[in-house]
Amino acid sequence: MKSDRSQRWIDWAVRLQALAQDGLLYTQNPFDAERYRAIREIAAQMLAEGTDWPAERIVGVFDEETGYATPKVDVRGVVFRENKILLVRERTDGGWTLPGGWADPGDTPSAAIEREIREESGYVARAVKLLAVYDRAAQGHHPPHPFSIYKLFFLCELLGGEARTSDETDDVGFFAADAVPALSLARVTPGQIARLFEHARHPDWPADFD
């Protein structure tokens, strides 16, 4: 786990990238544009020092980002059955996570998470309540990510379907609070899972945020 000082360094690099991206959007001066590109490369070097990504890859990802910089949106589905939570195992790292992923343009948040649950687990569910909106960088995820991300957690009612893997997942299961397997920490943390079980025990709680 990164130290608080390392995480602050990464946070500064993410903010520098966003400022450079906004500058490239609005500047009419070619000399300023060069300066913003230089700032973006510095941000990439800073992130490379604190992550497993090479600087060249980070610069390539940054180059694909245009327009005003805003946080990306990650949606996660929280489905309970008999006091157990639905998790899927990621093929990329072998860790377990709540079904979910990036929200696509044109989808409502509920449509996005209902689709992700169906595609990654085989189950059909309906979003019924927003449980939490978290800033990824403030939640202890590892490894850090080069962009700012908001994570939306939706309580979903199980309607049907059956367990089925996908191109992204190779196992599906329901787990009790005291039997949660090793998690994909890039996607979900033990603290978040524990909090979601608490939400299940206290259905009158409002949504968490930040």
N, CA and C atoms as a LAMMPS dump frame, in Angstrom:
ITEM: TIMESTEP
0
ITEM: NUMBER OF ATOMS
630
ITEM: BOX BOUNDS ff ff ff
-5.0000000000000000e+02 5.0000000000000000e+02
-5.0000000000000000e+02 5.0000000000000000e+02
-5.0000000000000000e+02 5.0000000000000000e+02
ITEM: ATOMS id mol type element x y z
1 1 1 N 0.847 -1.199 0
2 1 2 C 0 0 0
3 1 3 C 0.884 1.252 0
4 2 1 N 0.508 2.216 -0.827
5 2 2 C 1.312 3.434 -0.909
6 2 3 C 1.18 4.253 0.364
7 3 1 N 2.252 4.977 0.708
8 3 2 C 2.202 5.872 1.841
9 3 3 C 1.324 7.059 1.512
10 4 1 N 0.916 7.785 2.577
11 4 2 C 0.109 8.977 2.363
12 4 3 C 0.848 9.98 1.493
13 5 1 N 2.181 10.085 1.692
14 5 2 C 2.965 11.034 0.892
15 5 3 C 2.955 10.624 -0.581
16 6 1 N 3.116 9.33 -0.866
17 6 2 C 3.088 8.854 -2.248
18 6 3 C 1.728 9.105 -2.879
19 7 1 N 0.655 8.887 -2.106
20 7 2 C -0.683 9.103 -2.649
21 7 3 C -0.903 10.572 -2.969
22 8 1 N -0.395 11.471 -2.133
23 8 2 C -0.518 12.9 -2.426
24 8 3 C 0.221 13.242 -3.715
25 9 1 N 1.39 12.638 -3.91
26 9 2 C 2.165 12.861 -5.129
27 9 3 C 1.352 12.44 -6.348
28 10 1 N 0.712 11.296 -6.268
29 10 2 C -0.113 10.802 -7.375
30 10 3 C -1.313 11.715 -7.595
31 11 1 N -1.944 12.154 -6.516
32 11 2 C -3.089 13.061 -6.639
33 11 3 C -2.682 14.351 -7.352
34 12 1 N -1.502 14.877 -7.016
35 12 2 C -1.027 16.105 -7.675
36 12 3 C -0.815 15.858 -9.165
37 13 1 N -0.273 14.702 -9.51
38 13 2 C -0.036 14.391 -10.919
39 13 3 C -1.356 14.303 -11.684
40 14 1 N -2.368 13.696 -11.094
41 14 2 C -3.684 13.605 -11.739
42 14 3 C -4.266 15.001 -11.96
43 15 1 N -4.1 15.869 -10.977
44 15 2 C -4.611 17.235 -11.122
45 15 3 C -3.839 18.011 -12.181
46 16 1 N -2.518 17.807 -12.237
47 16 2 C -1.718 18.456 -13.278
48 16 3 C -2.171 18.029 -14.672
49 17 1 N -2.43 16.719 -14.836
50 17 2 C -2.906 16.227 -16.125
51 17 3 C -4.227 16.89 -16.502
52 18 1 N -5.141 17.016 -15.553
53 18 2 C -6.439 17.632 -15.842
54 18 3 C -6.274 19.091 -16.254
55 19 1 N -5.386 19.823 -15.549
56 19 2 C -5.136 21.221 -15.91
57 19 3 C -4.52 21.336 -17.302
58 20 1 N -3.588 20.425 -17.62
59 20 2 C -2.977 20.444 -18.947
60 20 3 C -4.006 20.139 -20.029
61 21 1 N -4.878 19.177 -19.764
62 21 2 C -5.916 18.831 -20.739
63 21 3 C -6.865 20 -20.977
64 22 1 N -7.27 20.676 -19.894
65 22 2 C -8.147 21.843 -20.042
66 22 3 C -7.436 22.97 -20.79
67 23 1 N -6.143 23.153 -20.481
68 23 2 C -5.384 24.191 -21.169
69 23 3 C -5.296 23.944 -22.66
70 24 1 N -5.081 22.685 -23.048
71 24 2 C -5.01 22.355 -24.471
72 24 3 C -6.35 22.569 -25.168
73 25 1 N -7.434 22.423 -24.422
74 25 2 C -8.76 22.65 -24.999
75 25 3 C -8.989 24.122 -25.313
76 26 1 N -8.573 25.004 -24.418
77 26 2 C -8.959 26.408 -24.529
78 26 3 C -7.902 27.323 -25.15
79 27 1 N -6.635 26.926 -25.116
80 27 2 C -5.613 27.858 -25.582
81 27 3 C -5.669 28.062 -27.097
82 28 1 N -5.394 29.296 -27.507
83 28 2 C -5.271 29.628 -28.925
84 28 3 C -3.811 29.898 -29.292
85 29 1 N -2.947 29.835 -28.293
86 29 2 C -1.537 30.168 -28.476
87 29 3 C -0.718 28.888 -28.635
88 30 1 N -0.026 28.708 -29.757
89 30 2 C 0.736 27.461 -29.956
90 30 3 C 1.867 27.284 -28.955
91 31 1 N 2.412 28.374 -28.446
92 31 2 C 3.478 28.265 -27.451
93 31 3 C 2.917 27.775 -26.122
94 32 1 N 1.723 28.278 -25.759
95 32 2 C 1.067 27.774 -24.551
96 32 3 C 0.699 26.299 -24.703
97 33 1 N 0.255 25.911 -25.902
98 33 2 C -0.071 24.503 -26.137
99 33 3 C 1.14 23.613 -25.886
100 34 1 N 2.317 24.059 -26.328
101 34 2 C 3.537 23.298 -26.08
102 34 3 C 3.811 23.181 -24.59
103 35 1 N 3.576 24.275 -23.877
104 35 2 C 3.805 24.248 -22.424
105 35 3 C 2.845 23.255 -21.752
106 36 1 N 1.583 23.236 -22.175
107 36 2 C 0.622 22.308 -21.587
108 36 3 C 1.009 20.852 -21.884
109 37 1 N 1.513 20.6 -23.087
110 37 2 C 1.975 19.243 -23.403
111 37 3 C 3.16 18.852 -22.531
112 38 1 N 4.024 19.817 -22.249
113 38 2 C 5.163 19.545 -21.368
114 38 3 C 4.687 19.235 -19.952
115 39 1 N 3.676 19.986 -19.488
116 39 2 C 3.115 19.719 -18.157
117 39 3 C 2.515 18.312 -18.114
118 40 1 N 1.843 17.926 -19.199
119 40 2 C 1.246 16.596 -19.254
120 40 3 C 2.319 15.506 -19.187
121 41 1 N 3.447 15.729 -19.843
122 41 2 C 4.519 14.743 -19.781
123 41 3 C 5.131 14.659 -18.386
124 42 1 N 5.226 15.804 -17.717
125 42 2 C 5.717 15.793 -16.332
126 42 3 C 4.762 15.004 -15.45
127 43 1 N 3.452 15.207 -15.641
128 43 2 C 2.455 14.458 -14.878
129 43 3 C 2.593 12.959 -15.127
130 44 1 N 2.856 12.588 -16.381
131 44 2 C 3.03 11.176 -16.709
132 44 3 C 4.255 10.596 -16.011
133 45 1 N 5.354 11.353 -15.978
134 45 2 C 6.559 10.886 -15.289
135 45 3 C 6.299 10.719 -13.793
136 46 1 N 5.556 11.646 -13.21
137 46 2 C 5.225 11.547 -11.79
138 46 3 C 4.395 10.293 -11.514
139 47 1 N 3.408 10.034 -12.362
140 47 2 C 2.566 8.855 -12.173
141 47 3 C 3.347 7.571 -12.378
142 48 1 N 4.272 7.576 -13.33
143 48 2 C 5.083 6.383 -13.566
144 48 3 C 5.915 6.028 -12.334
145 49 1 N 6.331 7.046 -11.574
146 49 2 C 7.103 6.803 -10.358
147 49 3 C 6.263 6.136 -9.275
148 50 1 N 4.946 6.381 -9.298
149 50 2 C 4.096 5.871 -8.225
150 50 3 C 3.198 4.722 -8.62
151 51 1 N 3.276 4.266 -9.892
152 51 2 C 2.439 3.164 -10.349
153 51 3 C 3.292 2.169 -11.122
154 52 1 N 2.643 1.104 -11.593
155 52 2 C 3.34 0.104 -12.394
156 52 3 C 3.286 0.428 -13.882
157 53 1 N 2.67 1.549 -14.253
158 53 2 C 2.547 1.913 -15.661
159 53 3 C 3.817 2.614 -16.145
160 54 1 N 4.363 2.262 -17.316
161 54 2 C 5.489 3.022 -17.872
162 54 3 C 5.011 4.399 -18.329
163 55 1 N 5.914 5.374 -18.28
164 55 2 C 5.547 6.744 -18.635
165 55 3 C 5.016 6.835 -20.064
166 56 1 N 5.603 6.051 -20.985
167 56 2 C 5.165 6.11 -22.383
168 56 3 C 3.702 5.689 -22.518
169 57 1 N 3.304 4.68 -21.752
170 57 2 C 1.91 4.236 -21.799
171 57 3 C 0.982 5.306 -21.245
172 58 1 N 1.393 5.944 -20.151
173 58 2 C 0.562 6.98 -19.545
174 58 3 C 0.399 8.147 -20.499
175 59 1 N 1.486 8.573 -21.162
176 59 2 C 1.395 9.662 -22.131
177 59 3 C 0.434 9.283 -23.251
178 60 1 N 0.495 8.033 -23.706
179 60 2 C -0.415 7.585 -24.746
180 60 3 C -1.868 7.651 -24.312
181 61 1 N -2.137 7.263 -23.073
182 61 2 C -3.503 7.343 -22.541
183 61 3 C -3.943 8.801 -22.431
184 62 1 N -3.053 9.656 -21.946
185 62 2 C -3.378 11.075 -21.83
186 62 3 C -3.679 11.689 -23.202
187 63 1 N -2.918 11.273 -24.222
188 63 2 C -3.11 11.832 -25.563
189 63 3 C -4.51 11.553 -26.108
190 64 1 N -5.115 10.463 -25.638
191 64 2 C -6.449 10.097 -26.118
192 64 3 C -7.556 10.912 -25.449
193 65 1 N -7.203 11.603 -24.376
194 65 2 C -8.195 12.38 -23.63
195 65 3 C -8.263 13.801 -24.182
196 66 1 N -9.422 14.19 -24.647
197 66 2 C -9.619 15.549 -25.154
198 66 3 C -10.859 16.138 -24.502
199 67 1 N -11.027 17.447 -24.674
200 67 2 C -12.167 18.11 -24.051
201 67 3 C -11.882 18.441 -22.596
202 68 1 N -12.876 19.003 -21.932
203 68 2 C -12.715 19.405 -20.533
204 68 3 C -12.579 18.165 -19.654
205 69 1 N -11.599 18.161 -18.783
206 69 2 C -11.335 16.995 -17.933
207 69 3 C -12.368 16.902 -16.807
208 70 1 N -13.013 15.755 -16.704
209 70 2 C -13.954 15.482 -15.616
210 70 3 C -13.686 14.082 -15.08
211 71 1 N -14.154 13.764 -13.87
212 71 2 C -13.959 12.406 -13.356
213 71 3 C -14.664 11.366 -14.228
214 72 1 N -14.047 10.21 -14.354
215 72 2 C -14.701 9.068 -14.989
216 72 3 C -15.656 8.436 -13.988
217 73 1 N -16.628 7.674 -14.485
218 73 2 C -17.659 7.083 -13.627
219 73 3 C -17.596 5.564 -13.701
220 74 1 N -17.399 4.933 -12.546
221 74 2 C -17.387 3.487 -12.408
222 74 3 C -18.629 3.083 -11.611
223 75 1 N -19.416 2.128 -12.122
224 75 2 C -20.626 1.68 -11.424
225 75 3 C -20.409 0.274 -10.889
226 76 1 N -20.947 0.005 -9.71
227 76 2 C -20.823 -1.308 -9.074
228 76 3 C -22.185 -1.746 -8.541
229 77 1 N -22.539 -3.01 -8.809
230 77 2 C -23.823 -3.546 -8.387
231 77 3 C -23.714 -4.334 -7.093
232 78 1 N -24.604 -4.047 -6.165
233 78 2 C -24.62 -4.701 -4.85
234 78 3 C -25.88 -5.56 -4.782
235 79 1 N -25.708 -6.866 -4.934
236 79 2 C -26.827 -7.806 -4.971
237 79 3 C -26.687 -8.778 -3.806
238 80 1 N -27.727 -8.878 -2.986
239 80 2 C -27.72 -9.815 -1.86
240 80 3 C -28.719 -10.947 -2.104
241 81 1 N -28.343 -12.129 -1.632
242 81 2 C -29.246 -13.278 -1.623
243 81 3 C -28.962 -14.076 -0.362
244 82 1 N -29.979 -14.204 0.482
245 82 2 C -29.827 -14.936 1.746
246 82 3 C -28.638 -14.42 2.549
247 83 1 N -28.544 -13.082 2.665
248 83 2 C -27.501 -12.413 3.451
249 83 3 C -26.086 -12.637 2.907
250 84 1 N -25.999 -12.999 1.636
251 84 2 C -24.705 -13.139 0.973
252 84 3 C -24.645 -12.176 -0.203
253 85 1 N -23.433 -11.694 -0.506
254 85 2 C -23.252 -10.684 -1.545
255 85 3 C -22.697 -11.321 -2.825
256 86 1 N -23.187 -10.846 -3.953
257 86 2 C -22.75 -11.356 -5.251
258 86 3 C -21.387 -10.77 -5.616
259 87 1 N -20.437 -11.653 -5.942
260 87 2 C -19.121 -11.243 -6.413
261 87 3 C -18.752 -12.033 -7.666
262 88 1 N -17.924 -11.429 -8.497
263 88 2 C -17.397 -12.104 -9.681
264 88 3 C -15.879 -12.05 -9.622
265 89 1 N -15.232 -13.063 -10.226
266 89 2 C -13.771 -13.095 -10.195
267 89 3 C -13.215 -12.592 -11.53
268 90 1 N -12.334 -11.611 -11.437
269 90 2 C -11.747 -10.989 -12.611
270 90 3 C -10.675 -11.873 -13.232
271 91 1 N -10.737 -12.023 -14.545
272 91 2 C -9.717 -12.8 -15.235
273 91 3 C -8.353 -12.103 -15.193
274 92 1 N -8.355 -10.772 -15.176
275 92 2 C -7.094 -10.037 -15.293
276 92 3 C -6.178 -10.226 -14.093
277 93 1 N -6.743 -10.243 -12.874
278 93 2 C -5.878 -10.34 -11.693
279 93 3 C -6.278 -11.451 -10.722
280 94 1 N -7.34 -12.2 -11.024
281 94 2 C -7.749 -13.304 -10.163
282 94 3 C -8.448 -12.886 -8.889
283 95 1 N -8.68 -11.577 -8.714
284 95 2 C -9.374 -11.093 -7.523
285 95 3 C -10.873 -11.009 -7.748
286 96 1 N -11.607 -10.998 -6.65
287 96 2 C -13.071 -10.933 -6.704
288 96 3 C -13.539 -9.484 -6.552
289 97 1 N -14.664 -9.182 -7.149
290 97 2 C -15.194 -7.826 -7.087
291 97 3 C -16.694 -7.829 -7.266
292 98 1 N -17.316 -6.72 -6.939
293 98 2 C -18.707 -6.512 -7.303
294 98 3 C -18.789 -6.381 -8.82
295 99 1 N -19.806 -6.954 -9.457
296 99 2 C -19.928 -6.745 -10.899
297 99 3 C -20.069 -5.263 -11.215
298 100 1 N -19.437 -4.84 -12.318
299 100 2 C -19.511 -3.43 -12.675
300 100 3 C -18.413 -3.036 -13.624
301 101 1 N -18.302 -1.732 -13.874
302 101 2 C -17.299 -1.212 -14.778
303 101 3 C -17.623 0.213 -15.156
304 102 1 N -17.005 0.697 -16.249
305 102 2 C -17.238 2.061 -16.696
306 102 3 C -18.681 2.24 -17.161
307 103 1 N -19.27 3.366 -16.812
308 103 2 C -20.576 3.734 -17.362
309 103 3 C -20.382 4.233 -18.785
310 104 1 N -21.235 3.777 -19.698
311 104 2 C -21.133 4.178 -21.098
312 104 3 C -21.989 5.409 -21.373
313 105 1 N -21.519 6.313 -22.25
314 105 2 C -22.358 7.438 -22.67
315 105 3 C -23.673 6.926 -23.261
316 106 1 N -24.761 7.594 -22.916
317 106 2 C -26.066 7.191 -23.397
318 106 3 C -26.824 6.302 -22.437
319 107 1 N -26.12 5.681 -21.475
320 107 2 C -26.771 4.873 -20.45
321 107 3 C -27.136 5.726 -19.249
322 108 1 N -28.28 5.476 -18.659
323 108 2 C -28.529 6.012 -17.331
324 108 3 C -27.684 5.211 -16.346
325 109 1 N -27.398 5.74 -15.151
326 109 2 C -26.623 4.952 -14.191
327 109 3 C -27.252 3.595 -13.879
328 110 1 N -28.582 3.559 -13.738
329 110 2 C -29.233 2.281 -13.419
330 110 3 C -29.115 1.31 -14.581
331 111 1 N -29.282 1.793 -15.81
332 111 2 C -29.152 0.907 -16.965
333 111 3 C -27.735 0.37 -17.072
334 112 1 N -26.754 1.215 -16.764
335 112 2 C -25.354 0.787 -16.843
336 112 3 C -25.072 -0.351 -15.877
337 113 1 N -25.522 -0.236 -14.632
338 113 2 C -25.19 -1.279 -13.669
339 113 3 C -26.008 -2.531 -13.902
340 114 1 N -27.243 -2.402 -14.335
341 114 2 C -28.042 -3.593 -14.635
342 114 3 C -27.419 -4.384 -15.784
343 115 1 N -26.889 -3.693 -16.784
344 115 2 C -26.223 -4.355 -17.897
345 115 3 C -24.939 -5.048 -17.424
346 116 1 N -24.154 -4.348 -16.6
347 116 2 C -22.895 -4.92 -16.121
348 116 3 C -23.146 -6.193 -15.302
349 117 1 N -24.144 -6.172 -14.455
350 117 2 C -24.454 -7.365 -13.657
351 117 3 C -24.815 -8.53 -14.562
352 118 1 N -25.664 -8.275 -15.547
353 118 2 C -26.099 -9.335 -16.471
354 118 3 C -24.915 -9.883 -17.26
355 119 1 N -24.07 -8.986 -17.779
356 119 2 C -22.956 -9.417 -18.622
357 119 3 C -21.875 -10.146 -17.835
358 120 1 N -21.602 -9.709 -16.619
359 120 2 C -20.467 -10.271 -15.877
360 120 3 C -20.837 -11.461 -14.997
361 121 1 N -22.119 -11.583 -14.605
362 121 2 C -22.496 -12.651 -13.677
363 121 3 C -23.565 -13.593 -14.215
364 122 1 N -24.328 -13.162 -15.218
365 122 2 C -25.444 -13.956 -15.717
366 122 3 C -26.753 -13.687 -15.005
367 123 1 N -26.712 -12.944 -13.907
368 123 2 C -27.938 -12.655 -13.159
369 123 3 C -28.621 -11.398 -13.686
370 124 1 N -29.94 -11.374 -13.527
371 124 2 C -30.744 -10.226 -13.905
372 124 3 C -31.143 -9.505 -12.622
373 125 1 N -30.894 -8.209 -12.574
374 125 2 C -31.17 -7.441 -11.359
375 125 3 C -31.683 -6.055 -11.733
376 126 1 N -32.353 -5.433 -10.784
377 126 2 C -32.898 -4.091 -10.979
378 126 3 C -32.34 -3.167 -9.908
379 127 1 N -31.785 -2.035 -10.335
380 127 2 C -31.253 -1.055 -9.386
381 127 3 C -32.391 -0.425 -8.604
382 128 1 N -32.259 -0.403 -7.27
383 128 2 C -33.336 0.125 -6.43
384 128 3 C -32.889 1.272 -5.524
385 129 1 N -31.583 1.398 -5.269
386 129 2 C -31.14 2.448 -4.347
387 129 3 C -29.655 2.729 -4.548
388 130 1 N -29.293 3.996 -4.52
389 130 2 C -27.879 4.389 -4.522
390 130 3 C -27.352 4.293 -3.095
391 131 1 N -26.327 3.465 -2.889
392 131 2 C -25.773 3.269 -1.55
393 131 3 C -24.571 4.16 -1.255
394 132 1 N -23.782 4.466 -2.281
395 132 2 C -22.568 5.24 -2.022
396 132 3 C -22.035 5.848 -3.311
397 133 1 N -21.415 7.026 -3.163
398 133 2 C -20.642 7.662 -4.219
399 133 3 C -19.279 7.98 -3.614
400 134 1 N -18.256 7.283 -4.074
401 134 2 C -16.924 7.435 -3.498
402 134 3 C -15.945 7.948 -4.548
403 135 1 N -15.013 8.774 -4.106
404 135 2 C -13.869 9.146 -4.925
405 135 3 C -12.825 8.035 -4.784
406 136 1 N -12.439 7.43 -5.895
407 136 2 C -11.547 6.276 -5.842
408 136 3 C -10.245 6.569 -5.121
409 137 1 N -9.664 7.721 -5.38
410 137 2 C -8.366 8.045 -4.801
411 137 3 C -8.415 8.157 -3.284
412 138 1 N -9.595 8.411 -2.728
413 138 2 C -9.733 8.556 -1.279
414 138 3 C -10.069 7.244 -0.58
415 139 1 N -10.159 6.151 -1.353
416 139 2 C -10.67 4.894 -0.805
417 139 3 C -9.621 3.803 -0.597
418 140 1 N -8.372 4.085 -0.914
419 140 2 C -7.333 3.094 -0.669
420 140 3 C -7.216 2.006 -1.718
421 141 1 N -7.681 2.271 -2.924
422 141 2 C -7.54 1.286 -4.001
423 141 3 C -6.079 1.189 -4.435
424 142 1 N -5.724 -0.01 -4.922
425 142 2 C -4.359 -0.229 -5.402
426 142 3 C -4.396 -1.118 -6.637
427 143 1 N -3.645 -0.766 -7.685
428 143 2 C -2.753 0.39 -7.786
429 143 3 C -3.514 1.677 -8.047
430 144 1 N -2.849 2.83 -7.892
431 144 2 C -3.487 4.105 -8.224
432 144 3 C -3.845 4.159 -9.704
433 145 1 N -4.732 5.065 -10.052
434 145 2 C -5.167 5.212 -11.447
435 145 3 C -4.788 6.604 -11.941
436 146 1 N -4.432 6.739 -13.226
437 146 2 C -3.994 8.048 -13.728
438 146 3 C -5.114 9.058 -13.924
439 147 1 N -6.367 8.671 -13.716
440 147 2 C -7.473 9.613 -13.854
441 147 3 C -8.3 9.651 -12.58
442 148 1 N -8.992 10.76 -12.389
443 148 2 C -9.941 10.881 -11.283
444 148 3 C -11.18 10.04 -11.601
445 149 1 N -11.655 9.278 -10.609
446 149 2 C -12.773 8.357 -10.821
447 149 3 C -13.767 8.477 -9.672
448 150 1 N -15.048 8.587 -10.011
449 150 2 C -16.125 8.464 -9.038
450 150 3 C -16.703 7.057 -9.142
451 151 1 N -16.892 6.396 -8.009
452 151 2 C -17.442 5.046 -7.963
453 151 3 C -18.849 5.098 -7.371
454 152 1 N -19.827 4.602 -8.135
455 152 2 C -21.224 4.598 -7.722
456 152 3 C -21.63 3.165 -7.378
457 153 1 N -22.126 2.956 -6.155
458 153 2 C -22.543 1.641 -5.699
459 153 3 C -24.07 1.613 -5.592
460 154 1 N -24.7 0.693 -6.339
461 154 2 C -26.158 0.602 -6.367
462 154 3 C -26.624 -0.706 -5.749
463 155 1 N -27.553 -0.616 -4.796
464 155 2 C -28.249 -1.795 -4.319
465 155 3 C -29.187 -2.259 -5.424
466 156 1 N -29.126 -3.541 -5.767
467 156 2 C -29.926 -4.078 -6.861
468 156 3 C -30.719 -5.293 -6.388
469 157 1 N -31.95 -5.357 -6.806
470 157 2 C -32.835 -6.468 -6.475
471 157 3 C -32.638 -7.595 -7.484
472 158 1 N -32.418 -8.805 -6.975
473 158 2 C -32.221 -9.961 -7.84
474 158 3 C -33.562 -10.395 -8.42
475 159 1 N -33.632 -10.471 -9.757
476 159 2 C -34.88 -10.819 -10.435
477 159 3 C -34.851 -12.218 -11.045
478 160 1 N -33.682 -12.695 -11.435
479 160 2 C -33.61 -14.002 -12.079
480 160 3 C -32.244 -14.249 -12.669
481 161 1 N -32.214 -15.139 -13.66
482 161 2 C -30.956 -15.503 -14.277
483 161 3 C -30.238 -16.587 -13.507
484 162 1 N -29.056 -16.92 -13.961
485 162 2 C -28.231 -17.921 -13.292
486 162 3 C -26.764 -17.59 -13.51
487 163 1 N -25.924 -18.144 -12.655
488 163 2 C -24.5 -17.826 -12.712
489 163 3 C -23.91 -18.175 -14.074
490 164 1 N -23.196 -17.217 -14.646
491 164 2 C -22.556 -17.421 -15.944
492 164 3 C -21.334 -16.513 -16.02
493 165 1 N -20.215 -17.04 -16.476
494 165 2 C -18.999 -16.245 -16.599
495 165 3 C -19.022 -15.461 -17.908
496 166 1 N -17.971 -14.659 -18.113
497 166 2 C -17.928 -13.793 -19.281
498 166 3 C -16.491 -13.652 -19.762
499 167 1 N -16.293 -12.797 -20.767
500 167 2 C -14.934 -12.534 -21.246
501 167 3 C -14.078 -11.898 -20.158
502 168 1 N -14.711 -11.216 -19.204
503 168 2 C -13.969 -10.51 -18.157
504 168 3 C -13.929 -11.271 -16.839
505 169 1 N -14.844 -12.213 -16.632
506 169 2 C -14.945 -12.915 -15.349
507 169 3 C -14.885 -14.423 -15.563
508 170 1 N -14.275 -15.137 -14.599
509 170 2 C -14.167 -16.585 -14.739
510 170 3 C -14.796 -17.358 -13.587
511 171 1 N -15.495 -16.662 -12.692
512 171 2 C -16.237 -17.345 -11.626
513 171 3 C -17.253 -16.369 -11.046
514 172 1 N -18.309 -16.922 -10.476
515 172 2 C -19.405 -16.122 -9.92
516 172 3 C -19.862 -16.805 -8.64
517 173 1 N -20.149 -16.033 -7.591
518 173 2 C -20.637 -16.642 -6.365
519 173 3 C -21.219 -15.628 -5.398
520 174 1 N -21.946 -16.146 -4.412
521 174 2 C -22.466 -15.331 -3.32
522 174 3 C -21.678 -15.675 -2.059
523 175 1 N -21.305 -14.65 -1.288
524 175 2 C -20.421 -14.845 -0.144
525 175 3 C -20.959 -14.15 1.096
526 176 1 N -20.831 -14.832 2.231
527 176 2 C -21.191 -14.241 3.517
528 176 3 C -20.141 -13.212 3.927
529 177 1 N -20.524 -12.349 4.886
530 177 2 C -19.626 -11.274 5.317
531 177 3 C -18.32 -11.809 5.885
532 178 1 N -18.362 -12.987 6.514
533 178 2 C -17.144 -13.548 7.119
534 178 3 C -16.43 -14.527 6.191
535 179 1 N -16.819 -14.561 4.919
536 179 2 C -16.199 -15.499 3.982
537 179 3 C -15.878 -14.828 2.647
538 180 1 N -15.616 -13.518 2.676
539 180 2 C -15.303 -12.787 1.445
540 180 3 C -13.921 -13.207 0.954
541 181 1 N -13.787 -13.615 -0.313
542 181 2 C -12.481 -14.048 -0.837
543 181 3 C -11.557 -12.869 -1.108
544 182 1 N -10.351 -13.172 -1.541
545 182 2 C -9.382 -12.125 -1.864
546 182 3 C -9.941 -11.235 -2.97
547 183 1 N -9.901 -9.937 -2.737
548 183 2 C -10.566 -8.987 -3.625
549 183 3 C -9.613 -8.399 -4.662
550 184 1 N -10.187 -7.949 -5.761
551 184 2 C -9.466 -7.16 -6.765
552 184 3 C -9.439 -5.725 -6.26
553 185 1 N -8.347 -5.341 -5.631
554 185 2 C -8.302 -4.061 -4.92
555 185 3 C -8.34 -2.856 -5.846
556 186 1 N -8.093 -3.064 -7.126
557 186 2 C -8.254 -1.965 -8.073
558 186 3 C -9.721 -1.6 -8.237
559 187 1 N -10.619 -2.535 -7.888
560 187 2 C -12.055 -2.347 -8.133
561 187 3 C -12.885 -2.188 -6.864
562 188 1 N -12.531 -2.894 -5.813
563 188 2 C -13.307 -2.823 -4.572
564 188 3 C -12.384 -3.151 -3.402
565 189 1 N -12.665 -2.57 -2.239
566 189 2 C -11.825 -2.79 -1.065
567 189 3 C -12.598 -3.54 0.017
568 190 1 N -11.897 -4.203 0.94
569 190 2 C -12.58 -4.869 2.048
570 190 3 C -13.457 -3.913 2.86
571 191 1 N -12.976 -2.676 3.049
572 191 2 C -13.774 -1.71 3.793
573 191 3 C -15.086 -1.383 3.108
574 192 1 N -15.062 -1.303 1.792
575 192 2 C -16.299 -1.035 1.056
576 192 3 C -17.273 -2.201 1.184
577 193 1 N -16.766 -3.43 1.054
578 193 2 C -17.638 -4.603 1.184
579 193 3 C -18.271 -4.643 2.575
580 194 1 N -17.452 -4.385 3.601
581 194 2 C -17.984 -4.384 4.969
582 194 3 C -19.062 -3.313 5.136
583 195 1 N -18.83 -2.15 4.557
584 195 2 C -19.809 -1.071 4.646
585 195 3 C -21.109 -1.439 3.938
586 196 1 N -21.011 -2.129 2.813
587 196 2 C -22.213 -2.518 2.071
588 196 3 C -23.03 -3.546 2.847
589 197 1 N -22.374 -4.444 3.553
590 197 2 C -23.107 -5.36 4.433
591 197 3 C -23.825 -4.574 5.537
592 198 1 N -23.181 -3.516 6.037
593 198 2 C -23.838 -2.681 7.041
594 198 3 C -25.069 -1.986 6.452
595 199 1 N -24.957 -1.532 5.225
596 199 2 C -26.112 -0.924 4.565
597 199 3 C -27.254 -1.934 4.454
598 200 1 N -26.931 -3.189 4.19
599 200 2 C -27.969 -4.216 4.1
600 200 3 C -28.661 -4.415 5.436
601 201 1 N -27.901 -4.261 6.522
602 201 2 C -28.49 -4.418 7.855
603 201 3 C -29.274 -3.184 8.282
604 202 1 N -29.004 -2.045 7.633
605 202 2 C -29.66 -0.78 7.978
606 202 3 C -30.242 -0.147 6.711
607 203 1 N -31.333 -0.687 6.204
608 203 2 C -31.874 -0.213 4.924
609 203 3 C -32.357 1.229 4.929
610 204 1 N -32.493 1.814 6.113
611 204 2 C -32.931 3.212 6.195
612 204 3 C -31.772 4.203 6.099
613 205 1 N -30.539 3.708 6.063
614 205 2 C -29.396 4.608 5.972
615 205 3 C -29.414 5.386 4.656
616 206 1 N -28.996 6.662 4.67
617 206 2 C -28.834 7.402 3.416
618 206 3 C -27.556 6.961 2.708
619 207 1 N -27.387 7.41 1.493
620 207 2 C -26.197 7.06 0.719
621 207 3 C -24.947 7.716 1.317
622 208 1 N -23.842 6.969 1.29
623 208 2 C -22.541 7.546 1.646
624 208 3 C -22.034 8.39 0.478
625 209 1 N -21.163 9.323 0.775
626 209 2 C -20.52 10.07 -0.296
627 209 3 C -19.143 10.549 0.126
628 210 1 N -18.325 10.826 -0.868
629 210 2 C -16.92 11.242 -0.75
630 210 3 C -16.039 10.068 -0.369
